[in-house]
Amino acid sequence: MAKKDFPGIHFYDQDFVDVYDQTWAWVEEYWQSGEKSGFPNKIFNSPEATTIDQLESIFSTFFLVYSNRIYPCTPQLDWFYNKQEADGAIRWKYSVDDGSPVLTDDNPMGVSLPLFSWAELNLFHKIGNKKRIKDIMPALQSYFSWLENNFKDENDLYRVPLAATGMLNSPRKDAVYHLDFNMAMAVNAWYMSDLGDILNDREISFHYKRQYFSLKTRINQTMWNEEDGFYYDLNENNEQIRVKHIGAYWSFLGMLPNDAKADRLLEHLKNPDTFGTPNPFPSLGANEPDFDEAGGGYRGSVYPYLTFMVIKGLERYSFFELARESSIKHLYYLLDTLHPEGKRGSVWEAYLPTKEGPAVWEGNPEFPRPLYLHFVGLSTIALMIENVIGLVVSLPRKTVDWIVPTLEVMGIDNLSLKRNLITILSNKSSRGWEIRLESEKLYYFTIDIIGDKRKTLPIPSGKCSMLIDKL
């Protein structure tokens, strides 16, 4: 097995394989020097960018981690830790030229969705570096305290400007307590507790778990609407603003709703009148008065990073079939803009919700940005491996789970698990469905064919195969 290549994917639709391979070729152009702003390493950023954005940098790690260490996935996060101020502040954007924080009228303190702990936990499972968790934990704790000290209100909810949610023109008039920021803060607390568990630090684990349950309770008490089966933002008087937007699905990622609430939220993801549009999932419910079929920024556009967030949340509730189905639908719409008839296409920052093509934002000619890899790579690489192919990797556990609704000709080769390269391929032979495996070291492989069978087996070094009918 080649040791210096990206993982190769196998799928019955060659267009999916081609855009996956093409994304790795594009990624090479995104490595920019951080020297001008005092950072010694190269960082993943658009060649045209004048700032490095916290949200973009965090999400990029979810697909760069699959580069077999050809492209490092941690400098993007380390940039922000190195910029941390004495009170714990980490700002949403910094200038590429001099490293200074970018503060604006609509976000004067430069706060962003607090997602570092989610990214770090994901990196731990893909890379297995416990020392990194120990090294960056003080920065994450200080950042959490800064958010609490500056944005937590007397009602125990977090009050931030709309710009902090990333959804700049989302139609949420009078919203003061934005549900997506509060839910992301709950996600942050949950994963901080998990990181504490990794370090065997009960004090850290218990502290953040208590924070999580406190915020979870408050969100469910105030933001859930039983009549509509949905979460809503709150105004100054803690009254719900009944506008359905995709930010409510951060609740899935943080496991905030119980099963009954989750089923109600799931109905909206399947409903074409709300979020079950042909290209799932629009940033605003399709039956909202401000919904724009042209996208209009966050008034209906489909953003790959928000689709990724919803799909990761679906996994938390074991809604694997909808997660895979939605990933495939979304990728087909992405492919339509990459190969339009008779002309050269591109991949985009955002897409139309009901038909093929990039989204449009009237009065904003720079939207959407072409070749926007920070978000697009989530679809073409991370979703391809994790949801279309269906592989879930955890290095510390030495496990690879393969979760698929039905067996198809597909798989992956040359995937690096630290110092172990593995290949997993399914094929139909005269003896039935066969899975061929190759690895350099022992690991544990779980095949989970939804609704049919689930089996965990130790996979020895070398080559082997298994017949599904014999399991």
QUIUR-V132741 format. One record per pair of residues at least 12 apart in sequence whose C-alpha atoms are under 7 Angstrom apart, sorted by the first residue. I is the first residue (numbers start at 1). GAP is how many residues later the second one is. Records with the same first field share a line. If there is no record, write none. Layout:
I->GAP  GAP
This chain:
1->413
2->412
6->61  62
7->405  406  407  408
8->404  405  406
9->402  403  404
10->400  401  402
11->398  399  400
12->397  398
19->361
20->360  361
23->354
30->14  15  16  17
31->12  13  14
32->12  13  15
36->61  62
37->59  60  61  62
39->40
41->34
43->32  33
44->32
50->45  46
51->42  43  44  45
52->41  42  43  44
53->39  40  41
54->38  39
56->318
57->19  20
58->19  58  61
59->315  316
60->314  315
61->12  58
62->316  320
63->314  315  318  319
65->58  61
68->347  348
81->58
87->59
88->54  55  57  58
89->54  57
90->53
91->19  20
92->18  19  20
106->55  57
107->54  56  57
111->53
112->52  53
113->51  52  68  71
114->70  71  74
115->69  73
117->71  74  75
118->70  73
121->70  74
125->268  269  270  271
126->267  268  269
127->268  291
128->267  268
134->65
157->20  25
158->19  24
159->17  18
165->15  16
167->131
169->128  129
170->128  129
171->119
172->71
174->61
175->58  59  60  66
176->58  59  60
177->56  57  58
178->55  56
179->53  54  68  69
180->67  68  70
183->67  68  71
184->66
186->26  29  30  68
187->66  67
189->19  20  22  23
190->18  19  22
192->16
193->12  13  15  16
216->40
223->17
229->32  35  36
230->35
231->17
232->12
244->40  41
245->38  39  40
246->36  37  38
249->61
252->61  62  64
253->59  60  63
273->13  14
274->12  13
277->76  77
278->75  76
279->50  51  54  74  75
280->22  46  50  73
281->21  26
282->18  19  20  71
283->15  16  17  18  19
284->14  15  16
293->59  60  61
294->58  65  66
295->57  58  64  65  66
296->64  65  66
297->64
300->53
301->49  50  51  52  58
302->48  49  50  51
303->46  47  48
304->46  71  72  74  75
305->70  73
308->70
311->12
321->84
323->64
324->63  64
327->56  60  61
328->60
331->48
333->23
334->13
336->20
337->19  20  21
346->24  25
347->23  24  25  29
348->20  21  22  23  24
349->19  20  21  23  26  27
350->18
389->21  22
390->12  13  14
391->12
395->22
398->45  46
399->44  45  46
400->44  45  46
401->44  45  46
402->44  45  46
403->44  45  46
404->44  45  46
405->44  45
406->43
408->18
409->17  18
410->15  16
411->13  14  15
412->12  13
420->19  20  21
421->18  19
422->16  17
423->14  15  16
424->12  13  14
425->12
432->35
433->34  35
434->31  32  33  34
435->30  31  32
436->28  29  30
437->26  27  28
438->24  25  26
439->22  23  24
440->21  22
441->19  20
442->16  17  18  19
443->15  16  17
444->12  13  14  15
445->12  13  14
